[in-house]
């Protein structure tokens, strides 16, 4: 998979996690553990995007 395609796929996952966090926050009694887990996954994906983007621009 090309790096650009991989970055785009990660961006889609990141947006999906953002949507899941928003949905959980709108519930009457949000699950803080679930939100924390989603945010951690979102941050890991953001870090991957940053690493891949910086390696893409250095080539």
C-alpha positions as CSV (number, residue, x, y, z in Angstrom):
1,X,0.0,0.0,0.0
2,X,1.4,3.4,-0.9
3,X,2.2,5.7,1.9
4,X,-0.4,8.3,0.7
5,X,-3.1,5.7,0.6
6,X,-2.2,4.5,4.1
7,X,-2.3,8.0,5.5
8,X,-5.8,8.5,3.9
9,X,-7.0,5.3,5.5
10,X,-5.7,6.4,8.8
11,X,-7.4,9.7,8.5
12,X,-10.7,7.9,7.8
13,X,-10.2,5.8,11.0
14,X,-9.3,8.9,12.9
15,X,-12.6,10.6,11.8
16,X,-14.5,7.5,12.6
17,X,-13.1,7.5,16.2
18,X,-13.9,11.2,16.5
19,X,-17.5,10.4,15.6
20,X,-17.7,7.5,18.1
21,X,-16.4,9.8,20.8
22,X,-19.0,12.4,19.9
23,X,-21.7,9.8,20.0
24,X,-20.6,8.5,23.4
25,X,-20.5,12.1,24.8
26,X,-24.1,12.7,23.7
27,X,-25.5,9.7,25.6
28,X,-27.3,10.5,28.9
29,X,-24.6,8.7,30.9
30,X,-21.4,8.5,28.8
31,X,-18.9,5.7,29.6
32,X,-15.7,7.5,30.6
33,X,-13.7,4.3,30.1
34,X,-14.9,3.9,26.6
35,X,-14.2,7.6,25.8
36,X,-10.7,7.2,27.2
37,X,-10.0,4.1,25.2
38,X,-11.3,5.8,22.0
39,X,-9.2,8.9,22.6
40,X,-6.1,6.8,23.1
41,X,-6.7,4.9,19.8
42,X,-7.3,8.3,18.1
43,X,-4.1,9.7,19.5
44,X,-2.1,6.6,18.3
45,X,-3.6,7.0,14.8
46,X,-2.7,10.7,14.9
47,X,0.9,9.9,15.8
48,X,1.1,7.3,12.9
49,X,-0.2,9.9,10.5
50,X,2.4,12.4,11.7
51,X,5.2,9.9,11.4
52,X,4.1,8.8,7.9
53,X,3.6,12.4,6.7
54,X,7.0,13.4,7.9
55,X,8.7,10.4,6.3
56,X,6.7,11.1,3.0
57,X,7.9,14.7,2.9
58,X,11.6,13.8,3.6
59,X,11.7,11.6,0.5
